[in-house]
Amino acid sequence: MGRTSVASKQTASGKAPKNDGKRLEEPQVSVRLLTAIRPVLKEWINRKRGALSFHLTQVLTGHGCFGRYLCEIVGREDTTRCHHCDADRDTAEHNITDCPSWTRQCATLMADTGCDLSLPVIICAMLSSETSWDAVETFADEAISTKEEAERRRERVALDPRRRPRRRRHVVNNNDRNVSPWQGISGWRHGGAIAH
C-alpha cells in the first residue's frame, strides 16, 4: 500500500496525516486558499461534514473556468478577462465579490451564510454550519456550471469551420474573365490541351 493510500484513508477516517502542514508550504497550493485555511486548518481537517465537490474545489482554489487560470496557468485562453462582465481579470474572488453576473447568487449566499464573501470568512462559515456549507456549494455549482457551458460554447464557435476565416484562393488571372484560370500553370497552352 502506497503512502498516498494511507494518507487518503487517514484523512477519510478523520485522522490528519502528519505532513499536511508541510504540503501547504508547497508552491502549487493556492496562496489565497492557504491564507484562508491556515487559521482553521485543524478544524478543516477534522470536520465531520462537508465533502469537497469538483465545483466547490474550483471556487476555493481559483482553478477551473476562470480567465486567469485558463490564460496564465493552462494557456487555453488568450486573455484573463471575464467573459461574463468584461472585467480585466476573471478569478474566483472576482466571481464571488465583483461580477454582476452572479449578483443574485451572491445575495443568496450572503443571506444563507450571514457573512461577507471574502474567502477566509466563507471558510469559517462553511465550518460553522451545514447550511452555510451547502450554500457555498450551491453557489459554486451554479456559477461553475454556467461558466463551463459558456466555455464549451466558446470552444464550439472556435472549432466551427463556418466561423473561421477562410483562406483566400490564389488568383492567377486577377479575376479577368478573358484569361483562363489555367493560364500560368506549367504545361498549359491555349485551347485547353496540355502539351507533352
LINRA-V372641 format. One record per residue. RES is the residue in three letters. SS is DSSP state (a for helix, b for strand, c for the rest). OMEGA is omega in radians with two decimals (* if undefined). Layout:
<<RES,SS,OMEGA> <RES,SS,OMEGA>>
This chain:
<<MET,c,-3.10> <GLY,c,-3.13> <ARG,a,3.14> <THR,a,-3.14> <SER,a,3.13> <VAL,a,3.14> <ALA,a,3.14> <SER,a,-3.14> <LYS,a,3.12> <GLN,a,3.13> <THR,a,-3.14> <ALA,a,-3.12> <SER,c,3.11> <GLY,c,3.10> <LYS,c,-3.11> <ALA,c,3.03> <PRO,c,-3.06> <LYS,c,-3.06> <ASN,c,-3.13> <ASP,a,3.11> <GLY,a,3.13> <LYS,a,3.14> <ARG,a,3.13> <LEU,c,3.11> <GLU,c,-3.09> <GLU,c,-3.03> <PRO,c,-3.10> <GLN,c,3.08> <VAL,c,3.11> <SER,c,-3.13> <VAL,a,3.12> <ARG,a,3.13> <LEU,a,3.11> <LEU,a,-3.14> <THR,a,-3.11> <ALA,a,-3.04> <ILE,a,-3.05> <ARG,a,-3.12> <PRO,c,-3.11> <VAL,c,-3.05> <LEU,a,-3.11> <LYS,a,3.13> <GLU,a,-3.14> <TRP,a,-3.10> <ILE,a,-3.06> <ASN,c,-3.10> <ARG,c,-3.11> <LYS,c,-3.09> <ARG,c,3.02> <GLY,c,3.05> <ALA,c,3.11> <LEU,c,3.08> <SER,c,3.14> <PHE,a,-3.11> <HIS,a,3.12> <LEU,a,3.11> <THR,a,3.12> <GLN,a,-3.14> <VAL,a,-3.12> <LEU,a,-3.07> <THR,a,-3.07> <GLY,c,3.10> <HIS,c,3.12> <GLY,c,-3.00> <CYS,c,3.14> <PHE,c,-3.08> <GLY,a,3.13> <ARG,a,-3.13> <TYR,a,-3.09> <LEU,a,-3.13> <CYS,a,-2.98> <GLU,a,-3.06> <ILE,a,-3.07> <VAL,c,3.06> <GLY,c,3.14> <ARG,c,3.11> <GLU,c,3.12> <ASP,c,-3.04> <THR,c,3.08> <THR,c,-3.02> <ARG,c,3.10> <CYS,c,-3.14> <HIS,c,-3.12> <HIS,c,-3.13> <CYS,c,3.14> <ASP,c,3.00> <ALA,c,-3.07> <ASP,c,-3.01> <ARG,c,3.13> <ASP,c,3.11> <THR,c,3.07> <ALA,a,3.13> <GLU,a,3.10> <HIS,a,-3.11> <ASN,a,-3.11> <ILE,a,-3.00> <THR,a,-2.97> <ASP,c,-2.97> <CYS,c,-3.13> <PRO,a,3.14> <SER,a,-3.08> <TRP,a,-3.09> <THR,a,-3.13> <ARG,a,-3.12> <GLN,a,3.13> <CYS,a,3.10> <ALA,a,3.09> <THR,a,3.14> <LEU,a,3.11> <MET,a,3.13> <ALA,a,-3.10> <ASP,a,-3.11> <THR,a,-3.12> <GLY,c,-3.08> <CYS,c,3.01> <ASP,c,-2.99> <LEU,c,3.01> <SER,c,-3.05> <LEU,a,3.12> <PRO,a,-3.14> <VAL,a,3.09> <ILE,a,3.13> <ILE,a,3.12> <CYS,a,3.12> <ALA,a,3.13> <MET,a,3.14> <LEU,a,-3.03> <SER,a,-3.12> <SER,c,3.10> <GLU,a,3.12> <THR,a,3.13> <SER,a,3.11> <TRP,a,-3.12> <ASP,a,3.13> <ALA,a,3.13> <VAL,a,3.13> <GLU,a,3.10> <THR,a,3.09> <PHE,a,-3.11> <ALA,a,-3.13> <ASP,a,-3.12> <GLU,a,-3.08> <ALA,a,-3.07> <ILE,a,3.10> <SER,a,3.12> <THR,a,3.13> <LYS,a,3.11> <GLU,a,3.13> <GLU,a,3.10> <ALA,a,3.11> <GLU,a,3.10> <ARG,a,3.11> <ARG,a,3.11> <ARG,a,3.14> <GLU,a,3.12> <ARG,a,3.13> <VAL,a,-3.13> <ALA,a,-3.12> <LEU,a,-3.09> <ASP,c,-3.09> <PRO,c,3.13> <ARG,c,-3.11> <ARG,c,3.12> <ARG,c,3.08> <PRO,c,-3.12> <ARG,c,3.03> <ARG,c,3.10> <ARG,c,3.07> <ARG,c,3.07> <HIS,c,-3.11> <VAL,c,-3.12> <VAL,c,-3.02> <ASN,c,-3.14> <ASN,c,3.12> <ASN,c,3.08> <ASP,c,-3.08> <ARG,c,3.13> <ASN,c,-3.13> <VAL,c,3.14> <SER,c,3.09> <PRO,c,-3.13> <TRP,c,-3.12> <GLN,c,-3.12> <GLY,c,3.10> <ILE,c,-3.09> <SER,c,3.09> <GLY,c,-3.13> <TRP,b,2.98> <ARG,c,-3.08> <HIS,c,-3.12> <GLY,c,3.03> <GLY,c,-3.11> <ALA,c,3.11> <ILE,b,3.13> <ALA,c,3.13> <HIS,c,*>>
